[in-house]
Amino acid sequence: MPLQSKRTVRVHEIPAKTTKDQYDDFVNQLCTKPKKGSGFRSALASHFKSKSKPKPTLPSLKGEPEVSAESKEEPKTPSTNNEAEQAVPLLDNRDNVHRLTTKGWIETTFCLQHGQPVGTISFENEVLKNEAMERHEKDKNSCWNSWTVEDNFKGVTILHEVSDAKVDICAVHGLGGNAIDTWTANSGRMWFRDFLPEHENLKSSRIMTFGYDSDLTDRSTVMELENWAETLLRSLNEVRTGEKAMARLHLSPNCQNIKLSQCGIVFLATPHSGSTKADWSNFLVATAHAIGGVRPETVKTLQSFNTASVWDTAAFLNLSPCPPFRCFAEGLRMRVKGTNQHVRPEALFYTISTSNLLLKIVTQASATLGKDQAFMIMDVDHSSICKFRSRLGAFVTITMALRELLSEVTSGGVQQPRTQQERHVSTQAKRETAKS
């Protein structure tokens, strides 16, 4: 899945003093396409055709003048536009007759980012998104022609903000993911945008999403895991510029606005260890099925990451202080196409076959980080564990975890790493308890 979203665009280069009402006017214009056959020639032909037809008259009552049928019609509402300028909604009301307004067809956001307005617009499908982008590109005479409309979500995009944010929440997708589509259900609901801001305990949050070039088929990128992680920290540091949202970290000059003791992390089916070869094999199978192929270099990286992850896990758990976290695992197998595995000296390749398989992409053991086993969420697979269609089910589980982490961070209950001596004493105490 590339940086480009299938149904959502990001709007930037918006003038600093633009209001929400002005932005809404732009959205309505962008999501409206000209009526077919409404050109000047068509309007002119319709005008003369109506003039050439005789107007029928209706018999009048005694003492009343005869009137034409045209004058008996209901008076038309005055309009500043003629028939040639009339427009129709972009969706044409094809599927849902109850959706009569633009607001019912799309979802939008409008926030300040780096002191400048930034918006997002989500359409019902990819075709409508592409039509809107093309129309905006061609309309050189529009008063909004200096605004940039693109479907590339690289870096941080703020989806929700309040004047006095108490906490920042950032969504980070995985390999082959996307900053918007990874979190969007088939219904078009993007829970970080549509559900989370309405939650009673999290509505005072600044909510954002982070995108990076994780397309496993893109051979042009030279970014690796550490580069993506550093880019994330730098991007968050740049966004957190307000004094009230600032928490200084003096260990790194590049991340002065981020502090470990005030961070919490939720992992959704993240393969921390990949303790068995099947873990990474199935993960690659699903990824290859979703995006149509995997770079040999990436396969090598994932193979080596399986070993290196042991050291990465130890380094994370020994951070001082260690951020509180929650781990979740998928409760359903994922239906993917099977693969044939071919080994070569220089690389490992996966080719797609036509058979369908039900696979557990990330095992519960691989999703576990630390001493507490990852909680397995029922009725979700590796894809749907991060896509919520409603405010029930898995959404409740994840928001509860966010609330718990927020409570731990704000109350100072951050996990502290234990020294070797403390671990030894703890082990001895457990043994003595077992003997008694």
N, C-alpha and C positions, 0 to 999 in steps of 0.2 A: 504494500500500500504506500504510494508516494506521498509527498508533502501536500499535493493537491487534494482538496476535499471534493467528494462527488456531488454534494448538494448545497454546500455552504460557501459563501464568499466573505472576504474581509474588505472593509472599506476604510481607507486611510487617506492621508493628505487632505483631511478635512480642515477648513479654516478654524482657527482657535476659538472664535466667538460664535461658532455655529450652535444653535439651540437644538433641543430634542425635537421640537415641532418642525424645525427646518429639515432635520434629518429624516423625520417621518415623511415629509413631502418628497424628499429624494427617493425614499423607499417606494412610495406609491408610484412615482414616475418610472422607476426602474422596473417595477413589477407589472407594468402595463404596456401592452404592445398595440400598435395601430390596428384598427379593424381592417380585415381583408377587403380589398377593392375600394378603399376609402381615399384614393388619390384624387388629384384635381380633375383629371379627365372623367373619372367615374362620377364625381359629384356634379360636374357640368352636364354630363349626359343625363343624369337623373333629373336635373333641373329642367332641361328642355323637353324631356319625355313627359314630365308632369304638366308642362305648359301646353303641349300639343293635344292632350286629352280633354274632351269637353266635360265640363263639370255638371253633373246631374243636379236637377232642382227638385225640391220636395214640395208637394202641394201644401199651401198654407191655409190656415183658417181664414174665415171671412173677416175682412178688415185688417189682415196682417200681410205684409209684403212677403213675396216668395224669397226663400233663402236657399243658398246652395248647400250641398251636403258638407262641404268643407267647413262652413261656418257653424254647423251643428256639432262638430267634433269638440271634444274637451279641449280647453285652452292648453297650449303647450307651455311647459315651464321655460322661462327665458334662459338662454345659455349664451355664454361668451364665445363658444366654439360652434362652427357650422358642422354639417353632417360629415364633411370631409375630414374634420379634425377629431371626430369621435373615436374613442378607444374602447377596447374590451379588456377585461381582466386576463392576466396571463394564463390562468389555468382553464379558462373557458367553462368553468363549472361542470366539468365532464363527469366526475365521479360522485361528488358530494353536493347535492342540491342545497343543503343547508348552509354551505359556505358562500355567503354573499358578499363578504368584505375581504379586502386584502389581508387584514389582520388574521383572518381565519385560515389563510393559506400559507403563511410564512411565520417564522419566528425571528426576531431581531434583538440585537443588543446595541447599546450606545454608552461608551465609557471613556474616561480620560486615561491616557497612557503616555507617560513621559510629558505630561502637560498638554497633550494634543488629543482631540476626539478620535476615537477608533470605534468602528461598528462592525457587526456581522449580520448577515442575512442568510437564512436557511430556506431553501425552496423545497417543494414537494418531491421533485425528482431532478436528475442530472440534466435532462433535456431543457427544462425551464431555466435552470441555472446558466447553462451555456447560451441560451437565447438572450437572457438579460445581459450577460457580459458582452456579447457581440453587439447588442443594441447600444450599450453605453459606449463602446469603443467607436462606433460609427457616428454617434451623435456629437459632432464637433461644435454645434451651435448651442448646446445646452449650457445653462448657467452652472451646471455641476461637472462640466467636462474636465476640470482640473482635479477632480476627485479620482482616486485610484481604486478600482474594483478588481480583485484577483481572488483566486481560489487557493493560493499558496499560504499555508499556515506555518511559517518557519519562525521559531523563537516563541516568545510569550505573547499571548493574546488575552487581555482581560475581558471576562464575560459579565462580571457583576461587581459593583463596588458601592460602598457607602461612604459618607463623608468622614466618619470616624471608625475605620475598620479595626476590629479587635483581633482578627486573625487572617492570615493569608492561606488559601487553599489552592494548590497547583496540581493539575492532572498531567501525568507524564506517561505517555504510551510506551509500548514495548517495541521490539524489533519488528519491522514490517508494518508498523501501525501508523496512525494519523492523529493529529492533535484534535480533530473534531469527530471524524467517522468512527474511531475506536470506541468512543463513548456514546454513540448514537444508535438507538434501537431502530428496527425496521419501520416503526411508526413515525420516525422522525424526531422522537423525543431525545434530547441530549441532557442527561440528568444534571450535569454540572451547571447548565444554563436554565433548565426548566423546573427542576425540582429542588435542588439544594438551596437556592436563594430564598425559598419560601419556608424552609425549615426553621422552626421557632428558635432553636439553639444555635443556628449557623447563619441566620439572616444578616448578622452584623459582620459578615466576612467579605473579603475581597477574593473573588474566585477567578482563576485564570487557567489556561491550558498551555502546554509547551509542546512545540513540534520540532523535530530534527530529522535529518535525511537518513532515515532507517530503512530505506528501500533496499532490500537484499539483492535486487537485480540491477541496481545502479552501479555500474563499474567505474563511474567517474569519481565517486566520492572516495576520499582517503581517510575519512573520520573513523575513529575506533571508539570503543566503549568509554575510555577515559576522556577522550575529547568531547564526547556528548555530555558526560557528567560535568565537566568543567564549564561547558557552554551553558548548561542549565543553571549552575550556581551564579555565573556571571549575569545571566539574564534576570534572575530573581533579584540579584543585588542591584541591578539598574532600575528595576521597577519599584523597589522598596526605598523610595527617596523621602517620603514624608517623615517628619520627626516622630510622630506618634506611632508610626508603623515600623520604626527602626529598632533593631536589636543588634548592637555592635558585636563583631567578632574580630578580635585583635590578632588572631593567629595568622590570618591571611589578608594582605592588603587588597586582594581582588574581591573578597567577599565580606566586606566590613559590615554589611547590613544583615547578615545571617548569623545566628548564634545556635550552637548545637543544643544548648539547654532549653531552647524555646522552639524546637522542631519535633514533629511527630510524623510517622510514615505508615501508610497502609499499603501492603503488598497484595495484589490480586493475582493469584496463580503465577507468581514470579518464580522461575526455576533457579533457586539460589545455588543448588549444588549439582543437580543432575547426577545423582549418585550412581545411577546405572546407565549403561549405554542406551538402553531403550528410552530413557527420558529425553535425551537429545535427539535420538533418531525420530521419535514421534513428533517432537517439536518441529524438526525440519520438514517432516512429511506434511504437517498442517500448514506450515509457512509456504512450502512449495506449491501446495494446492491453492492457497489463497492468492498468490502473486505470480504463479506461473514459472517458477524457476529460482534457483539459489546460486549466488556467486560462489565459486570454489574457494576464494579467499575467506569469505564469511564462514563457510563450513569449517575451514581450518581454525578460524578464530573461536568458533563455538566449541570445537574439539579441545583446543588448548584451554579455553575458559572453564571447561569441566574440571580440570586439575587446579587451575589458578583460583577457582572459586572457593576452595578450601581456605586459602590464605586470605582472600578477600573477606570471607565470612568472619574469620578470626579477627581481622583488623577492624571490621565494623563493630563487633561485639566488645572490643577493647577500647573503643573510643571513650574519651574522658571529657564530658559525660557522654553516655550512650543514649541517643534519642529513643524515646519510647516508640514502639511499633506494634502492628498487628498483621498477622499473615493469614491469608485465606486461600483455600484450594477449591478446585472445581469438583462438583459432585456428579457430573454426567460425562460420559465419553462423548467425544466429538466425531461426527461423521465426516470423514475425509476420503479422498481418493488414495488408493494404495500406491506404493512405489516399488520400483526395482532398483536395487542398490548395486552399483558398479564401482569397484575399487581400482584406482590407478596409482602408480607411484607418486605422481605429483599432486593429486587431489582426490577428493571423494565426491562423486556426483550422484544426484538423485534424479531419476526420470519418472514422469507421471504415467501411470497406467489407468485403465478405465474402471477397475474394481473399486467398490466403496468399502471402507473399513470404519469400525467404531473404535476409536483410540482414546486412551487417557493421555492427554498431551503433557501435562505436568503432574507428577505424582504428589501425593500428600507429603511424602518425605522430602521431595525436592522443593516443595513450596514452604517447608518449615525452616525457620531461621532462629537459632538459639534453642533454649530448653523447652519452650512451649510449642506444642505441635500445632501446625496450621489448622484452622477451623475449616471444615469442609462444608460448603454451601450447597444445599440440595437444589435440584432442578436447573442448574446452570452448567454449561460446558466452558471450554477455554475461551470461547468468543463471547458468550452471553454473560460471563461473570462480571463484565464491565459495562454492560448495556442493560438499562432498566426501562421497562415499558410503563411502569406505574410507580406510585409511592409506597407500594407494599412489597412483601417478599424480601429479596436480596437487598433492595434499597434500604430497608429498615435496618438490616444487619450491618451494612456498611456505615450508615449514618450514626448508628450507635457506637461503632468503633471510633469514628471521628469525634464524637462527643467525649468519649472516654479519654482519647489522646489529648483533646483540648483541656480537659479537667486536669490531667496529669501535668501538662506543660505549665498551665497557669498556677497550679498549686505547688509547683516545685518538686513534684514526685518523679524526677527524671532518674532513669536507671544509671547506677554508677558501676563501672567495671570493677571486678574483684581482682585483687592481687593473687599471686601464686600461693602466698602464705594463707590468705583467707580461704582460697579454694581447698587447700590441704586441711585446714581446720574444719571446714564444712564437711569434707569427706569423712574425716575421722569421727565427727559428731554423728553422722549418719550411721557409721559402722557400729559405734558404741550403742546407739539407740536400737539397732537391729539385734545386737547381742543381748541386751537387757530384755 
